[in-house]
């Protein structure tokens, strides 16, 4: 495995691989790796010849009051984990090379990004779409892998690739969870012991909602209330949103029918965690 910092070296390497007829799978991350990230690597290894993992904490997707500075970073440890998982290249570009002085171009995906995290994190998805476009142009993957954990992000990238005729297949992989159901996230390391215990309520409340729906509940408001009640019972939790949306357009729904997603964003102190499940309702 090698680590490449230089953008033109990365690009040259990608061209070389193409000349040799090898397909490239890209796994974009912000590092501080866990098994969720590694599940994307595993999928990439199955489908493509060369696996490139990018590690870049992208400042333009963080709001001014968010955790860009504090975001956990540990390249050495990431390199060990990535090597063990079979990553071929870590692409770890420098901030000043990705956004040199005078940088002025941004990518915006409309509609899908207006609800859910788009409401509370203005500019976030524009930052993600921009950096992912740049990574696609540099690494030139045939396939790129994203996690369902960030459902809205993954759907936005799929839509962006389609709308902008990017010749890249976008694969969305299932959420990897801790034993108690908490979705793995680099941000989980911010949690205190009691917050970590309380955080299991996110997935528990989603499962409870699923059971309610399976038992016939079709009123979105009632399901939302049930989730909120469970989360509010945890002292350290502060709800940002609990929403039921249609799984294609991510618009709020009142009546539960068809394919729906249930998505939550909850703060534990300053740590913002998200989770979701999708359900098909006949
Ligand atoms: P991040 O480093 O948090 O930006 O995540 C990089 C990629 O890994 C994104 O596509 C995430 O959706 C994905 N990812 C993060 N956590 C998980 C998880 N628990 N399960 C599956 N994929 C994940």
Boltz pocket constraint, residues with backbone or C-beta under 6 A from the ligand:
constraints:
  - pocket:
      binder: B
      contacts: [[A, 28], [A, 29], [A, 30], [A, 31], [A, 35], [A, 36], [A, 37], [A, 39], [A, 40], [A, 145], [A, 146], [A, 147], [A, 148], [A, 149], [A, 150], [A, 173], [A, 174], [A, 175], [A, 176], [A, 177], [A, 183], [A, 184], [A, 185], [A, 186]]
      max_distance: 6.0
